[in-house]
Amino acid sequence: MKFDDDLSIIHSYLCADGYFIKNPPKQKKKYYYIGFRNTNLILLKDFQKRFKRYFRISPRLREGERCTVQNKKIYEGLTKSFGSFYSYW
């Protein structure tokens, strides 16, 4: 992954209010979610715009709630490149 302005801001959003969900190992149906939760529509739209520009996939936007993407390749790329997106204080 090439680190540029869009990816650095996507990374910041995910560290602040993001989440990653993967199915339990024993479950047959596989899923990979990347999400950003926020009530501020400006931030949600900015995340959506930057994510689409960088990954060429548009996250689903639920106004006042979140943006979500289901994509195994992006999920694995982000978690392998950056590990955890949690802030440790």
PyMOL Python script that loads the backbone (N, CA, C, O; Angstrom):
from pymol import cmd

cmd.read_pdbstr("""\
ATOM      1  N   MET A   1       0.837  -1.187   0.000  1.00  0.00           N
ATOM      2  CA  MET A   1       0.000   0.000   0.000  1.00  0.00           C
ATOM      3  C   MET A   1       0.873   1.237   0.000  1.00  0.00           C
ATOM      4  O   MET A   1       1.790   1.379   0.809  1.00  0.00           O
ATOM      5  N   LYS A   2       0.571   2.110  -0.909  1.00  0.00           N
ATOM      6  CA  LYS A   2       1.301   3.370  -0.986  1.00  0.00           C
ATOM      7  C   LYS A   2       0.673   4.358  -0.003  1.00  0.00           C
ATOM      8  O   LYS A   2      -0.518   4.658  -0.082  1.00  0.00           O
ATOM      9  N   PHE A   3       1.479   4.847   0.908  1.00  0.00           N
ATOM     10  CA  PHE A   3       0.985   5.772   1.922  1.00  0.00           C
ATOM     11  C   PHE A   3       0.923   7.178   1.334  1.00  0.00           C
ATOM     12  O   PHE A   3       1.958   7.766   1.021  1.00  0.00           O
ATOM     13  N   ASP A   4      -0.287   7.719   1.183  1.00  0.00           N
ATOM     14  CA  ASP A   4      -0.473   9.078   0.688  1.00  0.00           C
ATOM     15  C   ASP A   4      -1.440   9.813   1.613  1.00  0.00           C
ATOM     16  O   ASP A   4      -1.802   9.298   2.671  1.00  0.00           O
ATOM     17  N   ASP A   5      -1.860  11.022   1.213  1.00  0.00           N
ATOM     18  CA  ASP A   5      -2.757  11.818   2.059  1.00  0.00           C
ATOM     19  C   ASP A   5      -4.064  11.088   2.352  1.00  0.00           C
ATOM     20  O   ASP A   5      -4.532  11.080   3.490  1.00  0.00           O
ATOM     21  N   ASP A   6      -4.658  10.471   1.315  1.00  0.00           N
ATOM     22  CA  ASP A   6      -5.931   9.781   1.519  1.00  0.00           C
ATOM     23  C   ASP A   6      -5.787   8.623   2.499  1.00  0.00           C
ATOM     24  O   ASP A   6      -6.590   8.491   3.423  1.00  0.00           O
ATOM     25  N   LEU A   7      -4.779   7.789   2.307  1.00  0.00           N
ATOM     26  CA  LEU A   7      -4.603   6.642   3.198  1.00  0.00           C
ATOM     27  C   LEU A   7      -4.270   7.090   4.620  1.00  0.00           C
ATOM     28  O   LEU A   7      -4.709   6.458   5.580  1.00  0.00           O
ATOM     29  N   SER A   8      -3.509   8.158   4.767  1.00  0.00           N
ATOM     30  CA  SER A   8      -3.187   8.624   6.123  1.00  0.00           C
ATOM     31  C   SER A   8      -4.445   9.123   6.843  1.00  0.00           C
ATOM     32  O   SER A   8      -4.588   8.920   8.048  1.00  0.00           O
ATOM     33  N   ILE A   9      -5.346   9.768   6.117  1.00  0.00           N
ATOM     34  CA  ILE A   9      -6.583  10.249   6.748  1.00  0.00           C
ATOM     35  C   ILE A   9      -7.543   9.089   6.999  1.00  0.00           C
ATOM     36  O   ILE A   9      -8.204   9.054   8.036  1.00  0.00           O
ATOM     37  N   ILE A  10      -7.630   8.138   6.064  1.00  0.00           N
ATOM     38  CA  ILE A  10      -8.433   6.930   6.286  1.00  0.00           C
ATOM     39  C   ILE A  10      -7.932   6.219   7.547  1.00  0.00           C
ATOM     40  O   ILE A  10      -8.726   5.802   8.390  1.00  0.00           O
ATOM     41  N   HIS A  11      -6.623   6.088   7.664  1.00  0.00           N
ATOM     42  CA  HIS A  11      -6.011   5.455   8.842  1.00  0.00           C
ATOM     43  C   HIS A  11      -6.397   6.208  10.117  1.00  0.00           C
ATOM     44  O   HIS A  11      -6.725   5.587  11.128  1.00  0.00           O
ATOM     45  N   SER A  12      -6.360   7.522  10.074  1.00  0.00           N
ATOM     46  CA  SER A  12      -6.723   8.333  11.249  1.00  0.00           C
ATOM     47  C   SER A  12      -8.178   8.116  11.643  1.00  0.00           C
ATOM     48  O   SER A  12      -8.487   7.932  12.820  1.00  0.00           O
ATOM     49  N   TYR A  13      -9.072   8.137  10.652  1.00  0.00           N
ATOM     50  CA  TYR A  13     -10.492   7.893  10.934  1.00  0.00           C
ATOM     51  C   TYR A  13     -10.691   6.512  11.567  1.00  0.00           C
ATOM     52  O   TYR A  13     -11.441   6.369  12.533  1.00  0.00           O
ATOM     53  N   LEU A  14     -10.021   5.510  11.021  1.00  0.00           N
ATOM     54  CA  LEU A  14     -10.184   4.155  11.544  1.00  0.00           C
ATOM     55  C   LEU A  14      -9.606   4.013  12.949  1.00  0.00           C
ATOM     56  O   LEU A  14     -10.157   3.280  13.771  1.00  0.00           O
ATOM     57  N   CYS A  15      -8.509   4.699  13.234  1.00  0.00           N
ATOM     58  CA  CYS A  15      -7.949   4.678  14.593  1.00  0.00           C
ATOM     59  C   CYS A  15      -8.898   5.339  15.585  1.00  0.00           C
ATOM     60  O   CYS A  15      -9.045   4.874  16.715  1.00  0.00           O
ATOM     61  N   ALA A  16      -9.533   6.410  15.165  1.00  0.00           N
ATOM     62  CA  ALA A  16     -10.402   7.168  16.069  1.00  0.00           C
ATOM     63  C   ALA A  16     -11.746   6.482  16.289  1.00  0.00           C
ATOM     64  O   ALA A  16     -12.143   6.251  17.431  1.00  0.00           O
ATOM     65  N   ASP A  17     -12.447   6.155  15.210  1.00  0.00           N
ATOM     66  CA  ASP A  17     -13.819   5.649  15.319  1.00  0.00           C
ATOM     67  C   ASP A  17     -14.092   4.469  14.392  1.00  0.00           C
ATOM     68  O   ASP A  17     -15.238   4.230  14.010  1.00  0.00           O
ATOM     69  N   GLY A  18     -13.057   3.739  14.034  1.00  0.00           N
ATOM     70  CA  GLY A  18     -13.236   2.646  13.091  1.00  0.00           C
ATOM     71  C   GLY A  18     -13.346   1.293  13.758  1.00  0.00           C
ATOM     72  O   GLY A  18     -13.080   1.135  14.950  1.00  0.00           O
ATOM     73  N   TYR A  19     -13.746   0.323  12.958  1.00  0.00           N
ATOM     74  CA  TYR A  19     -13.807  -1.051  13.445  1.00  0.00           C
ATOM     75  C   TYR A  19     -13.594  -2.027  12.293  1.00  0.00           C
ATOM     76  O   TYR A  19     -13.870  -1.721  11.133  1.00  0.00           O
ATOM     77  N   PHE A  20     -13.096  -3.205  12.645  1.00  0.00           N
ATOM     78  CA  PHE A  20     -12.871  -4.295  11.705  1.00  0.00           C
ATOM     79  C   PHE A  20     -13.556  -5.524  12.292  1.00  0.00           C
ATOM     80  O   PHE A  20     -13.361  -5.842  13.465  1.00  0.00           O
ATOM     81  N   ILE A  21     -14.354  -6.212  11.487  1.00  0.00           N
ATOM     82  CA  ILE A  21     -15.052  -7.405  11.959  1.00  0.00           C
ATOM     83  C   ILE A  21     -14.801  -8.538  10.967  1.00  0.00           C
ATOM     84  O   ILE A  21     -14.935  -8.373   9.755  1.00  0.00           O
ATOM     85  N   LYS A  22     -14.436  -9.686  11.519  1.00  0.00           N
ATOM     86  CA  LYS A  22     -14.216 -10.889  10.715  1.00  0.00           C
ATOM     87  C   LYS A  22     -15.013 -12.021  11.353  1.00  0.00           C
ATOM     88  O   LYS A  22     -15.177 -12.066  12.572  1.00  0.00           O
ATOM     89  N   ASN A  23     -15.502 -12.924  10.527  1.00  0.00           N
ATOM     90  CA  ASN A  23     -16.281 -14.048  11.046  1.00  0.00           C
ATOM     91  C   ASN A  23     -15.450 -14.924  11.982  1.00  0.00           C
ATOM     92  O   ASN A  23     -14.225 -14.967  11.868  1.00  0.00           O
ATOM     93  N   PRO A  24     -16.121 -15.629  12.918  1.00  0.00           N
ATOM     94  CA  PRO A  24     -15.404 -16.587  13.760  1.00  0.00           C
ATOM     95  C   PRO A  24     -14.816 -17.706  12.890  1.00  0.00           C
ATOM     96  O   PRO A  24     -15.415 -18.073  11.879  1.00  0.00           O
ATOM     97  N   PRO A  25     -13.664 -18.248  13.263  1.00  0.00           N
ATOM     98  CA  PRO A  25     -12.988 -19.254  12.435  1.00  0.00           C
ATOM     99  C   PRO A  25     -13.837 -20.494  12.107  1.00  0.00           C
ATOM    100  O   PRO A  25     -13.701 -21.063  11.024  1.00  0.00           O
ATOM    101  N   LYS A  26     -14.696 -20.908  13.022  1.00  0.00           N
ATOM    102  CA  LYS A  26     -15.500 -22.118  12.802  1.00  0.00           C
ATOM    103  C   LYS A  26     -16.726 -21.875  11.925  1.00  0.00           C
ATOM    104  O   LYS A  26     -17.351 -22.826  11.456  1.00  0.00           O
ATOM    105  N   GLN A  27     -17.067 -20.635  11.707  1.00  0.00           N
ATOM    106  CA  GLN A  27     -18.252 -20.309  10.911  1.00  0.00           C
ATOM    107  C   GLN A  27     -17.975 -20.525   9.425  1.00  0.00           C
ATOM    108  O   GLN A  27     -16.920 -20.133   8.927  1.00  0.00           O
ATOM    109  N   LYS A  28     -18.919 -21.148   8.715  1.00  0.00           N
ATOM    110  CA  LYS A  28     -18.720 -21.437   7.295  1.00  0.00           C
ATOM    111  C   LYS A  28     -18.814 -20.189   6.431  1.00  0.00           C
ATOM    112  O   LYS A  28     -18.005 -19.994   5.524  1.00  0.00           O
ATOM    113  N   LYS A  29     -19.800 -19.346   6.710  1.00  0.00           N
ATOM    114  CA  LYS A  29     -19.969 -18.128   5.912  1.00  0.00           C
ATOM    115  C   LYS A  29     -18.907 -17.109   6.320  1.00  0.00           C
ATOM    116  O   LYS A  29     -18.791 -16.756   7.494  1.00  0.00           O
ATOM    117  N   LYS A  30     -18.145 -16.646   5.351  1.00  0.00           N
ATOM    118  CA  LYS A  30     -17.050 -15.710   5.625  1.00  0.00           C
ATOM    119  C   LYS A  30     -17.495 -14.273   5.369  1.00  0.00           C
ATOM    120  O   LYS A  30     -18.206 -13.999   4.402  1.00  0.00           O
ATOM    121  N   TYR A  31     -17.076 -13.364   6.237  1.00  0.00           N
ATOM    122  CA  TYR A  31     -17.326 -11.941   6.018  1.00  0.00           C
ATOM    123  C   TYR A  31     -16.191 -11.120   6.606  1.00  0.00           C
ATOM    124  O   TYR A  31     -15.538 -11.515   7.571  1.00  0.00           O
ATOM    125  N   TYR A  32     -15.982  -9.965   5.993  1.00  0.00           N
ATOM    126  CA  TYR A  32     -14.912  -9.044   6.379  1.00  0.00           C
ATOM    127  C   TYR A  32     -15.477  -7.631   6.289  1.00  0.00           C
ATOM    128  O   TYR A  32     -15.743  -7.139   5.192  1.00  0.00           O
ATOM    129  N   TYR A  33     -15.662  -6.980   7.430  1.00  0.00           N
ATOM    130  CA  TYR A  33     -16.210  -5.626   7.467  1.00  0.00           C
ATOM    131  C   TYR A  33     -15.143  -4.626   7.891  1.00  0.00           C
ATOM    132  O   TYR A  33     -14.323  -4.891   8.770  1.00  0.00           O
ATOM    133  N   ILE A  34     -15.180  -3.479   7.242  1.00  0.00           N
ATOM    134  CA  ILE A  34     -14.405  -2.315   7.660  1.00  0.00           C
ATOM    135  C   ILE A  34     -15.441  -1.221   7.854  1.00  0.00           C
ATOM    136  O   ILE A  34     -16.255  -0.976   6.963  1.00  0.00           O
ATOM    137  N   GLY A  35     -15.424  -0.562   9.004  1.00  0.00           N
ATOM    138  CA  GLY A  35     -16.431   0.452   9.256  1.00  0.00           C
ATOM    139  C   GLY A  35     -15.877   1.665   9.979  1.00  0.00           C
ATOM    140  O   GLY A  35     -14.866   1.603  10.678  1.00  0.00           O
ATOM    141  N   PHE A  36     -16.577   2.764   9.782  1.00  0.00           N
ATOM    142  CA  PHE A  36     -16.256   4.020  10.461  1.00  0.00           C
ATOM    143  C   PHE A  36     -17.561   4.565  11.019  1.00  0.00           C
ATOM    144  O   PHE A  36     -18.479   4.876  10.260  1.00  0.00           O
ATOM    145  N   ARG A  37     -17.651   4.683  12.341  1.00  0.00           N
ATOM    146  CA  ARG A  37     -18.864   5.184  13.001  1.00  0.00           C
ATOM    147  C   ARG A  37     -18.663   6.627  13.425  1.00  0.00           C
ATOM    148  O   ARG A  37     -17.647   6.986  14.020  1.00  0.00           O
ATOM    149  N   ASN A  38     -19.662   7.450  13.101  1.00  0.00           N
ATOM    150  CA  ASN A  38     -19.623   8.848  13.517  1.00  0.00           C
ATOM    151  C   ASN A  38     -20.978   9.461  13.228  1.00  0.00           C
ATOM    152  O   ASN A  38     -21.657   9.044  12.290  1.00  0.00           O
ATOM    153  N   THR A  39     -21.382  10.439  14.014  1.00  0.00           N
ATOM    154  CA  THR A  39     -22.659  11.102  13.770  1.00  0.00           C
ATOM    155  C   THR A  39     -22.502  12.334  12.890  1.00  0.00           C
ATOM    156  O   THR A  39     -23.498  12.898  12.436  1.00  0.00           O
ATOM    157  N   ASN A  40     -21.271  12.758  12.644  1.00  0.00           N
ATOM    158  CA  ASN A  40     -21.005  13.948  11.841  1.00  0.00           C
ATOM    159  C   ASN A  40     -21.000  13.573  10.352  1.00  0.00           C
ATOM    160  O   ASN A  40     -20.116  12.854   9.887  1.00  0.00           O
ATOM    161  N   LEU A  41     -21.998  14.070   9.616  1.00  0.00           N
ATOM    162  CA  LEU A  41     -22.145  13.735   8.203  1.00  0.00           C
ATOM    163  C   LEU A  41     -20.960  14.210   7.366  1.00  0.00           C
ATOM    164  O   LEU A  41     -20.593  13.553   6.392  1.00  0.00           O
ATOM    165  N   ILE A  42     -20.365  15.327   7.726  1.00  0.00           N
ATOM    166  CA  ILE A  42     -19.203  15.843   6.981  1.00  0.00           C
ATOM    167  C   ILE A  42     -18.040  14.855   7.075  1.00  0.00           C
ATOM    168  O   ILE A  42     -17.376  14.584   6.075  1.00  0.00           O
ATOM    169  N   LEU A  43     -17.791  14.319   8.267  1.00  0.00           N
ATOM    170  CA  LEU A  43     -16.710  13.342   8.442  1.00  0.00           C
ATOM    171  C   LEU A  43     -17.016  12.036   7.713  1.00  0.00           C
ATOM    172  O   LEU A  43     -16.131  11.444   7.097  1.00  0.00           O
ATOM    173  N   LEU A  44     -18.267  11.590   7.783  1.00  0.00           N
ATOM    174  CA  LEU A  44     -18.650  10.361   7.086  1.00  0.00           C
ATOM    175  C   LEU A  44     -18.461  10.497   5.575  1.00  0.00           C
ATOM    176  O   LEU A  44     -17.943   9.590   4.924  1.00  0.00           O
ATOM    177  N   LYS A  45     -18.882  11.633   5.024  1.00  0.00           N
ATOM    178  CA  LYS A  45     -18.732  11.849   3.580  1.00  0.00           C
ATOM    179  C   LYS A  45     -17.264  11.989   3.183  1.00  0.00           C
ATOM    180  O   LYS A  45     -16.866  11.540   2.108  1.00  0.00           O
ATOM    181  N   ASP A  46     -16.461  12.606   4.043  1.00  0.00           N
ATOM    182  CA  ASP A  46     -15.033  12.725   3.757  1.00  0.00           C
ATOM    183  C   ASP A  46     -14.380  11.337   3.754  1.00  0.00           C
ATOM    184  O   ASP A  46     -13.578  11.028   2.873  1.00  0.00           O
ATOM    185  N   PHE A  47     -14.722  10.512   4.732  1.00  0.00           N
ATOM    186  CA  PHE A  47     -14.205   9.141   4.773  1.00  0.00           C
ATOM    187  C   PHE A  47     -14.619   8.386   3.509  1.00  0.00           C
ATOM    188  O   PHE A  47     -13.797   7.723   2.877  1.00  0.00           O
ATOM    189  N   GLN A  48     -15.887   8.492   3.150  1.00  0.00           N
ATOM    190  CA  GLN A  48     -16.406   7.807   1.965  1.00  0.00           C
ATOM    191  C   GLN A  48     -15.671   8.256   0.699  1.00  0.00           C
ATOM    192  O   GLN A  48     -15.278   7.430  -0.125  1.00  0.00           O
ATOM    193  N   LYS A  49     -15.490   9.564   0.556  1.00  0.00           N
ATOM    194  CA  LYS A  49     -14.817  10.120  -0.626  1.00  0.00           C
ATOM    195  C   LYS A  49     -13.374   9.642  -0.715  1.00  0.00           C
ATOM    196  O   LYS A  49     -12.926   9.212  -1.778  1.00  0.00           O
ATOM    197  N   ARG A  50     -12.651   9.713   0.388  1.00  0.00           N
ATOM    198  CA  ARG A  50     -11.239   9.316   0.389  1.00  0.00           C
ATOM    199  C   ARG A  50     -11.069   7.808   0.194  1.00  0.00           C
ATOM    200  O   ARG A  50     -10.154   7.364  -0.501  1.00  0.00           O
ATOM    201  N   PHE A  51     -11.948   7.032   0.806  1.00  0.00           N
ATOM    202  CA  PHE A  51     -11.887   5.582   0.653  1.00  0.00           C
ATOM    203  C   PHE A  51     -12.125   5.203  -0.812  1.00  0.00           C
ATOM    204  O   PHE A  51     -11.419   4.364  -1.371  1.00  0.00           O
ATOM    205  N   LYS A  52     -13.120   5.829  -1.414  1.00  0.00           N
ATOM    206  CA  LYS A  52     -13.423   5.546  -2.827  1.00  0.00           C
ATOM    207  C   LYS A  52     -12.262   5.962  -3.729  1.00  0.00           C
ATOM    208  O   LYS A  52     -11.915   5.242  -4.666  1.00  0.00           O
ATOM    209  N   ARG A  53     -11.677   7.089  -3.456  1.00  0.00           N
ATOM    210  CA  ARG A  53     -10.568   7.577  -4.277  1.00  0.00           C
ATOM    211  C   ARG A  53      -9.341   6.664  -4.143  1.00  0.00           C
ATOM    212  O   ARG A  53      -8.652   6.404  -5.130  1.00  0.00           O
ATOM    213  N   TYR A  54      -9.072   6.184  -2.942  1.00  0.00           N
ATOM    214  CA  TYR A  54      -7.882   5.358  -2.727  1.00  0.00           C
ATOM    215  C   TYR A  54      -8.097   3.905  -3.175  1.00  0.00           C
ATOM    216  O   TYR A  54      -7.267   3.339  -3.887  1.00  0.00           O
ATOM    217  N   PHE A  55      -9.218   3.310  -2.753  1.00  0.00           N
ATOM    218  CA  PHE A  55      -9.450   1.887  -3.014  1.00  0.00           C
ATOM    219  C   PHE A  55     -10.358   1.616  -4.218  1.00  0.00           C
ATOM    220  O   PHE A  55     -10.488   0.470  -4.648  1.00  0.00           O
ATOM    221  N   ARG A  56     -10.979   2.651  -4.756  1.00  0.00           N
ATOM    222  CA  ARG A  56     -11.909   2.535  -5.884  1.00  0.00           C
ATOM    223  C   ARG A  56     -13.148   1.697  -5.544  1.00  0.00           C
ATOM    224  O   ARG A  56     -13.726   1.030  -6.402  1.00  0.00           O
ATOM    225  N   ILE A  57     -13.529   1.756  -4.282  1.00  0.00           N
ATOM    226  CA  ILE A  57     -14.755   1.118  -3.793  1.00  0.00           C
ATOM    227  C   ILE A  57     -15.441   2.128  -2.881  1.00  0.00           C
ATOM    228  O   ILE A  57     -14.809   2.703  -1.995  1.00  0.00           O
ATOM    229  N   SER A  58     -16.727   2.338  -3.101  1.00  0.00           N
ATOM    230  CA  SER A  58     -17.452   3.322  -2.297  1.00  0.00           C
ATOM    231  C   SER A  58     -18.114   2.656  -1.090  1.00  0.00           C
ATOM    232  O   SER A  58     -18.938   1.757  -1.256  1.00  0.00           O
ATOM    233  N   PRO A  59     -17.762   3.089   0.119  1.00  0.00           N
ATOM    234  CA  PRO A  59     -18.426   2.554   1.308  1.00  0.00           C
ATOM    235  C   PRO A  59     -19.908   2.934   1.329  1.00  0.00           C
ATOM    236  O   PRO A  59     -20.297   3.998   0.848  1.00  0.00           O
ATOM    237  N   ARG A  60     -20.725   2.045   1.893  1.00  0.00           N
ATOM    238  CA  ARG A  60     -22.143   2.369   2.084  1.00  0.00           C
ATOM    239  C   ARG A  60     -22.245   3.374   3.225  1.00  0.00           C
ATOM    240  O   ARG A  60     -21.641   3.198   4.283  1.00  0.00           O
ATOM    241  N   LEU A  61     -23.007   4.413   2.994  1.00  0.00           N
ATOM    242  CA  LEU A  61     -23.160   5.480   3.987  1.00  0.00           C
ATOM    243  C   LEU A  61     -24.547   5.414   4.606  1.00  0.00           C
ATOM    244  O   LEU A  61     -25.553   5.413   3.896  1.00  0.00           O
ATOM    245  N   ARG A  62     -24.596   5.357   5.925  1.00  0.00           N
ATOM    246  CA  ARG A  62     -25.840   5.500   6.673  1.00  0.00           C
ATOM    247  C   ARG A  62     -25.719   6.820   7.414  1.00  0.00           C
ATOM    248  O   ARG A  62     -24.988   6.932   8.398  1.00  0.00           O
ATOM    249  N   GLU A  63     -26.442   7.811   6.930  1.00  0.00           N
ATOM    250  CA  GLU A  63     -26.312   9.165   7.481  1.00  0.00           C
ATOM    251  C   GLU A  63     -26.503   9.174   8.992  1.00  0.00           C
ATOM    252  O   GLU A  63     -27.434   8.573   9.526  1.00  0.00           O
ATOM    253  N   GLY A  64     -25.587   9.879   9.667  1.00  0.00           N
ATOM    254  CA  GLY A  64     -25.653  10.007  11.115  1.00  0.00           C
ATOM    255  C   GLY A  64     -25.231   8.761  11.871  1.00  0.00           C
ATOM    256  O   GLY A  64     -25.342   8.712  13.096  1.00  0.00           O
ATOM    257  N   GLU A  65     -24.743   7.745  11.149  1.00  0.00           N
ATOM    258  CA  GLU A  65     -24.368   6.497  11.810  1.00  0.00           C
ATOM    259  C   GLU A  65     -22.978   6.004  11.447  1.00  0.00           C
ATOM    260  O   GLU A  65     -22.084   5.973  12.292  1.00  0.00           O
ATOM    261  N   ARG A  66     -22.790   5.606  10.147  1.00  0.00           N
ATOM    262  CA  ARG A  66     -21.543   4.939   9.784  1.00  0.00           C
ATOM    263  C   ARG A  66     -21.360   4.805   8.284  1.00  0.00           C
ATOM    264  O   ARG A  66     -22.283   5.011   7.496  1.00  0.00           O
ATOM    265  N   CYS A  67     -20.131   4.451   7.917  1.00  0.00           N
ATOM    266  CA  CYS A  67     -19.780   4.009   6.565  1.00  0.00           C
ATOM    267  C   CYS A  67     -19.236   2.598   6.715  1.00  0.00           C
ATOM    268  O   CYS A  67     -18.446   2.333   7.622  1.00  0.00           O
ATOM    269  N   THR A  68     -19.650   1.683   5.832  1.00  0.00           N
ATOM    270  CA  THR A  68     -19.155   0.311   5.898  1.00  0.00           C
ATOM    271  C   THR A  68     -18.766  -0.209   4.521  1.00  0.00           C
ATOM    272  O   THR A  68     -19.315   0.197   3.497  1.00  0.00           O
ATOM    273  N   VAL A  69     -17.804  -1.117   4.535  1.00  0.00           N
ATOM    274  CA  VAL A  69     -17.325  -1.788   3.330  1.00  0.00           C
ATOM    275  C   VAL A  69     -17.140  -3.258   3.670  1.00  0.00           C
ATOM    276  O   VAL A  69     -16.635  -3.592   4.742  1.00  0.00           O
ATOM    277  N   GLN A  70     -17.545  -4.131   2.768  1.00  0.00           N
ATOM    278  CA  GLN A  70     -17.270  -5.559   2.905  1.00  0.00           C
ATOM    279  C   GLN A  70     -16.310  -5.935   1.791  1.00  0.00           C
ATOM    280  O   GLN A  70     -16.705  -6.024   0.628  1.00  0.00           O
ATOM    281  N   ASN A  71     -15.043  -6.158   2.145  1.00  0.00           N
ATOM    282  CA  ASN A  71     -14.049  -6.497   1.135  1.00  0.00           C
ATOM    283  C   ASN A  71     -12.871  -7.197   1.808  1.00  0.00           C
ATOM    284  O   ASN A  71     -12.148  -6.595   2.602  1.00  0.00           O
ATOM    285  N   LYS A  72     -12.690  -8.462   1.483  1.00  0.00           N
ATOM    286  CA  LYS A  72     -11.638  -9.263   2.104  1.00  0.00           C
ATOM    287  C   LYS A  72     -10.247  -8.736   1.764  1.00  0.00           C
ATOM    288  O   LYS A  72      -9.388  -8.643   2.641  1.00  0.00           O
ATOM    289  N   LYS A  73     -10.023  -8.393   0.509  1.00  0.00           N
ATOM    290  CA  LYS A  73      -8.700  -7.944   0.068  1.00  0.00           C
ATOM    291  C   LYS A  73      -8.273  -6.668   0.811  1.00  0.00           C
ATOM    292  O   LYS A  73      -7.138  -6.571   1.279  1.00  0.00           O
ATOM    293  N   ILE A  74      -9.174  -5.705   0.916  1.00  0.00           N
ATOM    294  CA  ILE A  74      -8.853  -4.453   1.614  1.00  0.00           C
ATOM    295  C   ILE A  74      -8.688  -4.715   3.115  1.00  0.00           C
ATOM    296  O   ILE A  74      -7.765  -4.193   3.740  1.00  0.00           O
ATOM    297  N   TYR A  75      -9.582  -5.521   3.688  1.00  0.00           N
ATOM    298  CA  TYR A  75      -9.491  -5.879   5.108  1.00  0.00           C
ATOM    299  C   TYR A  75      -8.110  -6.455   5.425  1.00  0.00           C
ATOM    300  O   TYR A  75      -7.432  -6.009   6.351  1.00  0.00           O
ATOM    301  N   GLU A  76      -7.708  -7.453   4.638  1.00  0.00           N
ATOM    302  CA  GLU A  76      -6.416  -8.096   4.887  1.00  0.00           C
ATOM    303  C   GLU A  76      -5.243  -7.164   4.610  1.00  0.00           C
ATOM    304  O   GLU A  76      -4.243  -7.197   5.326  1.00  0.00           O
ATOM    305  N   GLY A  77      -5.356  -6.336   3.581  1.00  0.00           N
ATOM    306  CA  GLY A  77      -4.288  -5.392   3.275  1.00  0.00           C
ATOM    307  C   GLY A  77      -4.069  -4.388   4.389  1.00  0.00           C
ATOM    308  O   GLY A  77      -2.930  -4.108   4.762  1.00  0.00           O
ATOM    309  N   LEU A  78      -5.156  -3.845   4.925  1.00  0.00           N
ATOM    310  CA  LEU A  78      -5.044  -2.863   6.007  1.00  0.00           C
ATOM    311  C   LEU A  78      -4.528  -3.502   7.292  1.00  0.00           C
ATOM    312  O   LEU A  78      -3.653  -2.943   7.954  1.00  0.00           O
ATOM    313  N   THR A  79      -5.062  -4.666   7.650  1.00  0.00           N
ATOM    314  CA  THR A  79      -4.631  -5.282   8.905  1.00  0.00           C
ATOM    315  C   THR A  79      -3.205  -5.819   8.818  1.00  0.00           C
ATOM    316  O   THR A  79      -2.494  -5.832   9.823  1.00  0.00           O
ATOM    317  N   LYS A  80      -2.778  -6.260   7.647  1.00  0.00           N
ATOM    318  CA  LYS A  80      -1.386  -6.716   7.504  1.00  0.00           C
ATOM    319  C   LYS A  80      -0.411  -5.542   7.488  1.00  0.00           C
ATOM    320  O   LYS A  80       0.685  -5.629   8.042  1.00  0.00           O
ATOM    321  N   SER A  81      -0.814  -4.452   6.855  1.00  0.00           N
ATOM    322  CA  SER A  81       0.075  -3.289   6.764  1.00  0.00           C
ATOM    323  C   SER A  81       0.200  -2.538   8.082  1.00  0.00           C
ATOM    324  O   SER A  81       1.280  -2.060   8.431  1.00  0.00           O
ATOM    325  N   PHE A  82      -0.914  -2.435   8.817  1.00  0.00           N
ATOM    326  CA  PHE A  82      -0.928  -1.570   9.996  1.00  0.00           C
ATOM    327  C   PHE A  82      -1.232  -2.291  11.295  1.00  0.00           C
ATOM    328  O   PHE A  82      -1.179  -1.680  12.363  1.00  0.00           O
ATOM    329  N   GLY A  83      -1.549  -3.572  11.230  1.00  0.00           N
ATOM    330  CA  GLY A  83      -1.878  -4.297  12.456  1.00  0.00           C
ATOM    331  C   GLY A  83      -3.161  -3.775  13.057  1.00  0.00           C
ATOM    332  O   GLY A  83      -4.194  -3.725  12.390  1.00  0.00           O
ATOM    333  N   SER A  84      -3.099  -3.392  14.295  1.00  0.00           N
ATOM    334  CA  SER A  84      -4.268  -2.897  15.007  1.00  0.00           C
ATOM    335  C   SER A  84      -4.503  -1.419  14.717  1.00  0.00           C
ATOM    336  O   SER A  84      -3.562  -0.648  14.526  1.00  0.00           O
ATOM    337  N   PHE A  85      -5.770  -1.045  14.688  1.00  0.00           N
ATOM    338  CA  PHE A  85      -6.118   0.363  14.512  1.00  0.00           C
ATOM    339  C   PHE A  85      -6.567   0.987  15.825  1.00  0.00           C
ATOM    340  O   PHE A  85      -7.122   2.085  15.842  1.00  0.00           O
ATOM    341  N   TYR A  86      -6.326   0.288  16.915  1.00  0.00           N
ATOM    342  CA  TYR A  86      -6.714   0.814  18.214  1.00  0.00           C
ATOM    343  C   TYR A  86      -5.641   1.744  18.749  1.00  0.00           C
ATOM    344  O   TYR A  86      -4.446   1.523  18.550  1.00  0.00           O
ATOM    345  N   SER A  87      -6.085   2.776  19.423  1.00  0.00           N
ATOM    346  CA  SER A  87      -5.151   3.706  20.061  1.00  0.00           C
ATOM    347  C   SER A  87      -4.863   3.207  21.473  1.00  0.00           C
ATOM    348  O   SER A  87      -5.783   2.879  22.222  1.00  0.00           O
ATOM    349  N   TYR A  88      -3.618   3.152  21.820  1.00  0.00           N
ATOM    350  CA  TYR A  88      -3.222   2.744  23.170  1.00  0.00           C
ATOM    351  C   TYR A  88      -2.698   3.976  23.908  1.00  0.00           C
ATOM    352  O   TYR A  88      -1.704   4.576  23.501  1.00  0.00           O
ATOM    353  N   TRP A  89      -3.362   4.337  24.971  1.00  0.00           N
ATOM    354  CA  TRP A  89      -2.971   5.531  25.732  1.00  0.00           C
ATOM    355  C   TRP A  89      -2.376   5.118  27.037  1.00  0.00           C
ATOM    356  O   TRP A  89      -1.980   5.970  27.831  1.00  0.00           O
TER     357      TRP A  89
END
""", "prot")
cmd.dss("prot")
cmd.show_as("cartoon", "prot")
cmd.util.cbc("prot")
cmd.orient("prot")
